[in-house]
C-alpha cells in the first residue's frame, strides 16, 4: 500500500529539526560537542528528586498514578502561578495549563492560532524548534530583525504594514526575550516596554517563550526579569519550562494567557494527550515543597557562568579575529559568525571528521537573509577542559579554512 499517498497536507508540511538531524554526526562519544542545547546532567538534583518520587509513591500513589484534569496537577499549577506572581504575572493556578515542556505549549498555541498561510512574525535568528512547529501548521514565518537590545520596532512596524497591505493575515509575534536561543541575547527593560506598546498598537498577539529567564549570570539589577506579559497580559501567551533549570527528562512546562486562549489550548491538549503527566508533576511539586529551589537556581547560574567564561576566554585566545561571537549574560548559548562567503553547514562534516568537534550551523535559525556564515555553540555540555580544547581545535580548523580561501 502507498501509505504516503494518504498523508494530510499538514503531514506533508512536517519538517525535521535541523539540530536533531545532526545526531548521526554527534553520537560519537569522542566528539567534543558544542551542538546539543541540553542542560548539563551534573546540575540535575537527582537525589532530591528521588526523595520526592519516594514521597509521592508513598503518600499519593492513587493520585499520582491516575489521570488528572486537562490543565494538569493543580498543586504544581499553584506553585508555578505563585512564582509567576513574584514576577508580576497575574495568573492563578486555575489560569495555568501544564504541558509537556514549553515545546508542547508552542504546539498547542500554534494549533489554536494558525490556519495555513497565516503569518507568524519571528526574530532573526530564532529558535528552530518553533519554526518546525509553525511549519507543521503550515503557518508562514516572517523574520523581524533582533538587535542586542531587542526587537527592531521600525522593522516590525514596516513589515506588519507591508504584509497587511498585501492582504496577509498577520496574527502573532514569537519572541524569546531572555538569553535567546540561539543568540544568547536578552532584551533590555526599555526594549520590553517598547515592545509591549508596539504589539498593542499593531494588534498582535505575543507568544513569549521564557525557558532561560532564570539563568541570568549578572546581578538582578542588571537584567530585567519582568516578562513582557506583565505589561500586556490581555494579548500575551507566556510559556515557561523546568527543562533547563531542573530536569529536562521530566518534560514539564506551562502556559499562562487570556482565559479565552487557555480554554482553547485546553481542548487542544485533550485531543493530543488527554492531560499532562500527573506523576512527573506531582514529583516536581513535592520537590519544590521540600527543597530550596531558589538556592538551586543560584548554584545553576554559577555553574553556567563559569562554563561560559571558560569558553569565551578560549575563543578569544584561539579563534581568528574575523570570527565574531556574542557574550551572553545568561542562558546556554553563544552565537558566532564566520566571515562572509563561508558556510558553516558545508564545513561541519569535515570539521567533525578532522577535529572531532561539532557545532550547530546557523542557517536553520534564520528565516530572512543569509544565515550560512552563522553557527551556535553551547557551553552547557562539556567540562571546562573540553571546552578549552574544543575551542582550540575549532580555532585551528577555521584558521586553515580562512587561509585557503
Secondary structure, 3 states (H helix, E strand, C coil): CCHHHHCCHHHHHCCCCCCHHHHHHHCCCCCEECCCCCCCHHHCCHHHHHHHHHHHHHHCHHHHCCCCCCCCCHHHHHHHHHHHHHHCCCCCHHHEEEECHHHHHHHHHHHHHCCCCCEEEEEECCCHHHHHHHHHCCCEEEEEEECCCCECHHHHHHHHHHHHHCCCCEEEEEECCCCCCCCCCCCCHHHHHHHHHHHHHCCCEEEEECCCCCCECCCHHHCCCCCHHHHCHHHEEEEEECCCCCCHHHCCEEEECCHHHHHHHHHHHHHHHCCCCHHHHHHHHHHHHHCCHHHHHHHHHHHHHHHHHHHHHHHHHHCCCCCEECCCCECCEEEEECCCCCCHHHHHHHHHHHHCEECEECHHHCCCCCCCCEEEEECCCCCHHHHHHHHHHHHHHHHHHHHCC
